């Protein structure tokens, strides 16, 4: 019991201590001179745009789904009130 009384305050004190801060797994650090900021900005925007293009739904799929939903609702009716 005495061990518990001694260990508990030590445990609680360590819980209040600052945790080491680590960057997220996908993060990276980049040191750039001020003269190259515009190039780095354009490179980052280019990468973001490419990620957006990979993740987005193609317009054909969106149109086909909308047409399919319209015909399904037209043939089967909807559950909503009018």
N, C-alpha and C positions, 0 to 999 in steps of 0.2 A: 504494500500500500504506500509505503514511503517513497519507493521508486516512482510510482505513478504521480505522486504529488510533486516530485522534483522534475520529472520528465515533461509533464503537461505544460507548465509555464514555458519551458524551453521550446517545446513544439509550437506553442502559440506565438512566441516571439519570432521564430523563424518563418512562420506563415505571413507575418506582417512585413518582412524584409522585401526589398525590391527584387523583382525577378529579372534575370538577365534578358535583355531585349535582343531578339534575333530577327533578321529580315525574313519575310515570307519565302517560301521555296522557289517561286518563280521570279523573285526580284533580283535585280542586278544594280550595281553602282556604276556610275559613269562620270568621270571628271573631264570637263570640256572647257576649253578657253572661251572667252566671251566672243571672239571673232567667229567661232564655229557654231554658235547657238542656233542660227537659222537652219543650218544643214542638219543638225541633230533633230530640231523640231520637225522638219520635213520628213526625215527618216522615221521618226516615231509615228507621225501621222500616216505615212505609207504603210507601216506595219499594222496600225490599228485598222486601216481601211481594208487591208487584205484579210485580217481576222474577221471583220464584219462580213466581207463577201463570202467567206467560207461558212459562216454560221447562218446566214440569212436563208429564208425559204425562197425558192425560185418563183417568179411571177406565174409561170404556167401552173404550178401546183396550187397556188392560192386561187387562181381563177377556176381551175377544175373543181376544187373543193367547194367553192362558193356556188358554182352551177349545180353540183351534186346535191348540196344542202337545199338549194332552192327547189329542185325537182322532187326531192324526198319530201319536203314540207308540202309541196303542191299536191303530191299523190296521197300522202298519208295524213295530212293535216298537222296542225301544231297543238301542243298541249296548253298553250297560253290562251288567256281570255282576250276577246276583242273589244 
